[in-house]
Structures are given as C-alpha cells and as structure tokens.
Amino acid sequence: MRLKDKISIVTGAASGIGMATSINFGRQGAIVIAADIDLEGAKRTAEKLEQEGSIGIPMKLDLSSLAEVKRFINQVLERFENVDILVNNAGRFSTLPILEMTEEEWDGVMDVNLKGTFFLCKEVLPNMIKQGYGKIVNLSSLAAKRGGVTSGINYAASKAGIFSITKCLAKFAAPYGINVNAVVPAFCDTNMFRSLPKEKIENAIKSIPLGRPARPEELADAILFLASDEASYITGEILDVNGGVLMD
Ligand SMILES: NC(=O)c1ccc[n+]([C@@H]2O[C@H](COP(=O)([O-])OP(=O)(O)OC[C@H]3O[C@@H](n4cnc5c(N)ncnc54)[C@H](O)[C@@H]3O)[C@@H](O)[C@H]2O)c1
C-alpha cells in the first residue's frame, strides 16, 4: 500500500476528480478526509470508501472563507495529530465572457481557486513542518497555460496563480521534507466538463490527440503518484495530464 495510514485531505471530494482521488487514496491505505462545500456529496464519497473497507471522513469546507478554512483545519487537527497529504482539488468554474465580467464573479472564482488553496496550505504547513513530512498536490488547468477558450478569464487567471503558489511553496517547504506539485488537466469527464455546451465539448474532444477526455481515475492516478513517496525527489513540478492536447 502506497499511502498506508497517511492522513490525507482531499478538497472537492464530493465529485469528479476529487471523488476518484479519495477512492484511490483509500485503496492505498490512506485515511481520507473528504472535504467539500457539498457535505451530502462528501458523505456519499465517504460511504463509498467505507464500502470498500477504507476510512473516509466527510467534512464540510467552504474554501471561499478564510474563517471557514481555519475552522476546518482546527476540526481536522482536533481529531488527528498530523496531516500528511493535502490535495487542493476543489474548483469553481466560470464561463463568463471577458466584457461581461463582474467584480462578484471575478472574486467568487479567485476566492475558491486561489485564495482558498493558498490559505488551506498556509494552515496545514505548520503541522507538516513540525513533523518534517508532507505532500501537497494542487489542481491547475490547461486554461492557465493556453488562455481560456471555453473558460472564463478569472478561472484561467486563478489557475495560472496555482503555478506560482506551487513553485513558491515548493521552495519554501523543501527544507522541511515537504513536496509541493501541481497537476494540470485539460478535459476530464466530470460535472465541470459536462457543464459546457455540447458543441464546445465536441470541439474539445476533436482537439485531443488521444481522442477522448480523461477519466477522473486517470487524474487520480497522477495525483496519487505525486502524493506518494515514489515522487520523493519531485517538487515544484507542473505535471500535464492532458491526452496530448498541449505538449510543452
Ligand atoms: N474536468 C475538467 O475538464 C478540468 C479541467 C481542468 C482543470 N480541472 C480542475 O480539476 C479540479 C476538479 O474538478 P472536477 O472536474 O472534478 O469538477 P467537479 O465540479 O466535479 O468538482 C469540483 C468540486 O469542488 C467543490 N467546490 C466548489 N466550490 C467549493 C468551495 N467553495 N469549497 C469547497 N469545495 C468546493 C464542488 O462542490 C465539487 O465537488 C478543479 O480544480 C478543476 O478546476 C478540471
């Protein structure tokens, strides 16, 4: 088992890549804290984990609020001594055109994707530093590299910020035995992808050399690798998992 007894937080665990990651982690022996703003969804993920004989604890987390992030971490640390793995997977999508962008929509996406990710890392890091061990995996997006075509400018910018956060934290945390990396999906068959208009989905699929969107489990496998000790010498890496859509 690659993650035996590792205390792991997976955000956005109620669906898609977060759910697949939670299940994958559970199969590798991790204790999975399935965190999501959608508590009922997080409970369903935890139930799936339990059905497989894994340990899943559903917890409510609203990443858009710093007070909520602090409350969540206090709750986690009250129950567990350490956090070994943090997967910042939760994300809020936007497709609002540039000339229609509002302050509310800009802030809403930034608050979840960028501010929430950073402050959750900030709250978890003292514990990882104390134990001299930690793995952080952040989810970015092809939109950050290529410019949002189907996605909004706020979403693309928030995901580009993930690159900077990943590299800054990787440098800061390396002396403490903590690895920080990012995974970059392009098109993955989840609710977020399916929320796009049919024509955009068809065009997206046509652009993928491997000829199909990723399955959530394929992202989960890349996340598992970076969260495991097999990736002990990898930090600050931005890993594309995109079926060949962008080869850079
Ligand atoms: N699916 C794709 O094609 C694709 C492409 C590029 C990047 N991504 C990224 O992958 C990650 C996972 O997305 P997915 O495709 O599984 O989508 P998804 O919509 O299935 O899952 C996103 C999860 O995030 C949760 N969430 C949203 N706002 C939250 C908040 N304020 N606090 C806590 N949780 C919140 C949702 O409840 C949901 O469970 C996201 O960061 C997304 O941006 C996905």
The ligand as an SDF file (V2000), in Angstrom:
LIG
                    3D

 44 48  0  0  0  0  0  0  0  0999 V2000
  -12.8880   18.4990  -15.5560 N   0  0  0  0  0  0  0  0  0  0  0  0
  -12.0190   19.1550  -16.2990 C   0  0  0  0  0  0  0  0  0  0  0  0
  -12.0490   19.0540  -17.5260 O   0  0  0  0  0  0  0  0  0  0  0  0
  -10.9620   20.0160  -15.6410 C   0  0  0  0  0  0  0  0  0  0  0  0
  -10.0440   20.6630  -16.4790 C   0  0  0  0  0  0  0  0  0  0  0  0
   -9.0620   21.4400  -15.8910 C   0  0  0  0  0  0  0  0  0  0  0  0
   -8.9910   21.5710  -14.5230 C   0  0  0  0  0  0  0  0  0  0  0  0
   -9.9110   20.9500  -13.7260 N   0  0  0  0  0  0  0  0  0  0  0  0
   -9.8010   21.1470  -12.2800 C   0  0  0  0  0  0  0  0  0  0  0  0
   -9.8990   19.9050  -11.6100 O   0  0  0  0  0  0  0  0  0  0  0  0
  -10.4420   20.1220  -10.2960 C   0  0  0  0  0  0  0  0  0  0  0  0
  -11.5830   19.1400  -10.0420 C   0  0  0  0  0  0  0  0  0  0  0  0
  -12.6600   19.4740  -10.8920 O   0  0  0  0  0  0  0  0  0  0  0  0
  -13.7150   18.4150  -11.4520 P   0  0  0  0  0  0  0  0  0  0  0  0
  -13.5770   18.4050  -12.9170 O   0  0  0  0  0  0  0  0  0  0  0  0
  -13.6240   17.1560  -10.6860 O   0  0  0  0  0  0  0  0  0  0  0  0
  -15.0680   19.2010  -11.1390 O   0  0  0  0  0  0  0  0  0  0  0  0
  -16.3290   18.9120  -10.2200 P   0  0  0  0  0  0  0  0  0  0  0  0
  -17.2580   20.0270  -10.4950 O   0  0  0  0  0  0  0  0  0  0  0  0
  -16.7990   17.5080  -10.4090 O   0  0  0  0  0  0  0  0  0  0  0  0
  -15.7440   19.0310   -8.7330 O   0  0  0  0  0  0  0  0  0  0  0  0
  -15.4290   20.2350   -8.1120 C   0  0  0  0  0  0  0  0  0  0  0  0
  -15.7400   20.0990   -6.6350 C   0  0  0  0  0  0  0  0  0  0  0  0
  -15.3350   21.3100   -5.9630 O   0  0  0  0  0  0  0  0  0  0  0  0
  -16.3040   21.6030   -4.9710 C   0  0  0  0  0  0  0  0  0  0  0  0
  -16.2940   23.0190   -4.5980 N   0  0  0  0  0  0  0  0  0  0  0  0
  -16.7050   24.0670   -5.3510 C   0  0  0  0  0  0  0  0  0  0  0  0
  -16.6340   25.2020   -4.6440 N   0  0  0  0  0  0  0  0  0  0  0  0
  -16.1370   24.8750   -3.4150 C   0  0  0  0  0  0  0  0  0  0  0  0
  -15.8480   25.6200   -2.2390 C   0  0  0  0  0  0  0  0  0  0  0  0
  -16.0970   26.9380   -2.1510 N   0  0  0  0  0  0  0  0  0  0  0  0
  -15.3340   24.9670   -1.1600 N   0  0  0  0  0  0  0  0  0  0  0  0
  -15.1320   23.6210   -1.2200 C   0  0  0  0  0  0  0  0  0  0  0  0
  -15.4270   22.8650   -2.2950 N   0  0  0  0  0  0  0  0  0  0  0  0
  -15.9230   23.4860   -3.3820 C   0  0  0  0  0  0  0  0  0  0  0  0
  -17.6290   21.1910   -5.6380 C   0  0  0  0  0  0  0  0  0  0  0  0
  -18.6680   21.0320   -4.6910 O   0  0  0  0  0  0  0  0  0  0  0  0
  -17.2410   19.9060   -6.3600 C   0  0  0  0  0  0  0  0  0  0  0  0
  -17.4500   18.7680   -5.5450 O   0  0  0  0  0  0  0  0  0  0  0  0
  -10.8690   21.5910  -10.2410 C   0  0  0  0  0  0  0  0  0  0  0  0
   -9.8880   22.3420   -9.5590 O   0  0  0  0  0  0  0  0  0  0  0  0
  -10.9150   21.9820  -11.6970 C   0  0  0  0  0  0  0  0  0  0  0  0
  -10.7300   23.3590  -11.8830 O   0  0  0  0  0  0  0  0  0  0  0  0
  -10.8930   20.1710  -14.2600 C   0  0  0  0  0  0  0  0  0  0  0  0
  1  2  1  0
  2  3  2  0
  2  4  1  0
  4  5  1  0
  4 44  2  0
  5  6  2  0
  6  7  1  0
  7  8  2  0
  8  9  1  0
  8 44  1  0
  9 10  1  0
  9 42  1  0
 10 11  1  0
 11 12  1  0
 11 40  1  0
 12 13  1  0
 13 14  1  0
 14 15  2  0
 14 16  1  0
 14 17  1  0
 17 18  1  0
 18 19  2  0
 18 20  1  0
 18 21  1  0
 21 22  1  0
 22 23  1  0
 23 24  1  0
 23 38  1  0
 24 25  1  0
 25 26  1  0
 25 36  1  0
 26 27  1  0
 26 35  1  0
 27 28  2  0
 28 29  1  0
 29 30  1  0
 29 35  2  0
 30 31  1  0
 30 32  2  0
 32 33  1  0
 33 34  2  0
 34 35  1  0
 36 37  1  0
 36 38  1  0
 38 39  1  0
 40 41  1  0
 40 42  1  0
 42 43  1  0
M  CHG  2   8   1  16  -1
M  END
$$$$
